Amino acid sequence: MLLLFIVLIYVFHDDDPISNMSSLGGVVNGRLNNKIQTYKTAIQIVCLCLAWYITSSANGVVGKIVLSDFPYPMTVSMVQLASISLYLIPVMKAWKVPSTKPSEIPLKYWFQMIIPLAFGKFFASVSSHISIWKVPVSYAHTGRKC
């Protein structure tokens, strides 16, 4: 939540308060469009953070259920990472994120950044699934009785 607060402060930070006071009606048309774009960006960031939080919370519960019946954490991690890659394609198209072909990325960047991050993410995912599988934690407390 602290990260979300910092991002919102950054997005809504006004660099030039003097120009806001100089116009009679408050905000001129160009600044109004910038503010609207800023609000849209902020809403996208908030939605992204909420989606990440909900997905992350559900992943722990579902992961425990799956690993109790299917005790193969590496397979679960590979399926999870592959499904994230597939589900991310329509989300990125809906948010109009410009695509980049892998051939456009320099080979040096692949070896210095992308491949180490991919192995790190895979290792973190497998480690997380092993710990969820091995530690006897119950998620019964997440559902409240009425």
C-alpha positions as CSV (number, residue, x, y, z in Angstrom):
1,M,0.0,0.0,0.0
2,L,2.9,2.3,0.7
3,L,4.1,1.8,-2.9
4,L,0.6,2.7,-4.2
5,F,0.6,5.9,-2.1
6,I,4.1,6.9,-3.4
7,V,3.0,6.3,-7.0
8,L,-0.2,8.4,-6.6
9,I,1.8,11.2,-5.0
10,Y,4.2,11.1,-8.0
11,V,1.4,11.0,-10.6
12,F,-0.6,13.9,-9.0
13,H,2.5,16.0,-8.2
14,D,2.1,19.5,-9.7
15,D,5.4,20.8,-11.0
16,D,4.3,24.4,-11.7
17,P,1.8,25.8,-9.2
18,I,2.4,29.4,-10.5
19,S,1.0,28.6,-13.9
20,N,-2.2,27.3,-12.3
21,M,-2.8,30.6,-10.6
22,S,-2.1,32.7,-13.7
23,S,-5.0,31.5,-15.8
24,L,-8.4,33.1,-14.8
25,G,-10.7,30.1,-15.1
26,G,-8.3,27.8,-13.3
27,V,-7.0,25.3,-15.8
28,V,-6.7,26.0,-19.5
29,N,-7.8,23.4,-22.1
30,G,-4.3,21.9,-22.6
31,R,-3.8,21.5,-18.9
32,L,-7.3,20.0,-18.5
33,N,-6.4,17.3,-21.0
34,N,-3.2,16.6,-19.2
35,K,-5.1,16.3,-15.9
36,I,-7.6,13.9,-17.5
37,Q,-4.7,11.8,-18.8
38,T,-3.1,11.9,-15.4
39,Y,-6.3,10.7,-13.7
40,K,-6.7,7.9,-16.3
41,T,-3.1,6.8,-15.6
42,A,-3.7,6.9,-11.9
43,I,-6.8,4.8,-12.2
44,Q,-4.9,2.3,-14.4
45,I,-2.2,2.1,-11.7
46,V,-4.7,1.6,-8.9
47,C,-6.5,-1.1,-10.9
48,L,-3.2,-2.8,-11.6
49,C,-2.2,-2.7,-8.0
50,L,-5.6,-4.1,-6.9
51,A,-5.5,-6.8,-9.5
52,W,-2.0,-7.8,-8.4
53,Y,-3.0,-7.9,-4.7
54,I,-6.1,-10.0,-5.4
55,T,-4.2,-12.4,-7.7
56,S,-1.3,-12.7,-5.2
57,S,-3.7,-13.4,-2.4
58,A,-5.7,-16.0,-4.4
59,N,-2.4,-17.6,-5.6
60,G,-1.4,-18.5,-2.0
61,V,-4.8,-20.1,-1.3
62,V,-5.1,-21.9,-4.6
63,G,-1.5,-22.9,-4.5
64,K,-1.9,-24.6,-1.2
65,I,-5.0,-26.5,-2.4
66,V,-3.3,-27.6,-5.6
67,L,-0.1,-28.6,-3.9
68,S,-1.9,-30.7,-1.3
69,D,-3.3,-32.9,-4.0
70,F,-0.6,-32.5,-6.7
71,P,2.8,-32.4,-4.8
72,Y,5.0,-31.2,-7.7
73,P,5.9,-27.5,-7.0
74,M,8.2,-27.1,-10.1
75,T,5.4,-28.2,-12.4
76,V,2.9,-25.9,-10.7
77,S,5.4,-23.0,-11.1
78,M,6.0,-23.7,-14.8
79,V,2.2,-23.9,-15.5
80,Q,1.6,-20.7,-13.5
81,L,4.4,-18.7,-15.3
82,A,3.2,-20.0,-18.7
83,S,-0.4,-19.1,-18.0
84,I,0.7,-15.6,-16.9
85,S,2.5,-15.2,-20.2
86,L,-0.6,-16.2,-22.1
87,Y,-3.1,-14.2,-20.1
88,L,-0.9,-11.1,-20.3
89,I,-1.2,-10.8,-24.1
90,P,-4.9,-9.7,-24.2
91,V,-4.4,-7.4,-21.1
92,M,-1.5,-5.6,-22.8
93,K,-3.5,-5.2,-26.0
94,A,-6.4,-3.9,-24.0
95,W,-4.2,-1.3,-22.3
96,K,-2.6,-0.4,-25.6
97,V,1.0,-1.3,-24.5
98,P,3.3,-1.0,-27.5
99,S,4.7,-4.4,-28.5
100,T,8.4,-5.0,-29.1
101,K,9.7,-7.9,-31.1
102,P,12.4,-10.0,-29.4
103,S,14.7,-9.4,-32.3
104,E,14.6,-5.7,-31.6
105,I,16.1,-6.2,-28.1
106,P,19.9,-6.2,-28.1
107,L,21.6,-9.5,-27.3
108,K,23.6,-7.9,-24.5
109,Y,20.3,-6.7,-22.8
110,W,19.0,-10.3,-23.0
111,F,22.0,-11.7,-21.2
112,Q,22.4,-8.9,-18.7
113,M,18.7,-8.2,-17.7
114,I,16.0,-10.5,-19.2
115,I,17.5,-14.0,-18.7
116,P,18.7,-13.3,-15.1
117,L,15.4,-11.8,-14.2
118,A,13.6,-14.8,-15.7
119,F,15.7,-17.3,-13.8
120,G,15.2,-15.3,-10.6
121,K,11.4,-15.2,-11.1
122,F,11.3,-18.9,-11.8
123,F,13.5,-19.7,-8.7
124,A,11.3,-17.4,-6.5
125,S,8.2,-19.1,-7.8
126,V,9.5,-22.6,-7.2
127,S,10.7,-21.6,-3.7
128,S,7.4,-20.1,-2.9
129,H,5.5,-23.2,-4.0
130,I,7.8,-25.5,-2.1
131,S,7.3,-23.5,1.1
132,I,3.5,-23.4,0.6
133,W,3.6,-27.1,-0.1
134,K,5.8,-28.1,2.9
135,V,4.5,-25.7,5.6
136,P,1.3,-26.9,7.2
137,V,-0.8,-23.7,6.9
138,S,-4.5,-23.6,6.9
139,Y,-6.4,-20.9,5.0
140,A,-9.7,-21.7,6.8
141,H,-9.4,-18.4,8.7
142,T,-9.8,-16.5,5.4
143,G,-13.5,-17.3,5.2
144,R,-15.6,-15.8,7.9
145,K,-18.7,-17.4,9.3
146,C,-21.8,-15.2,9.3
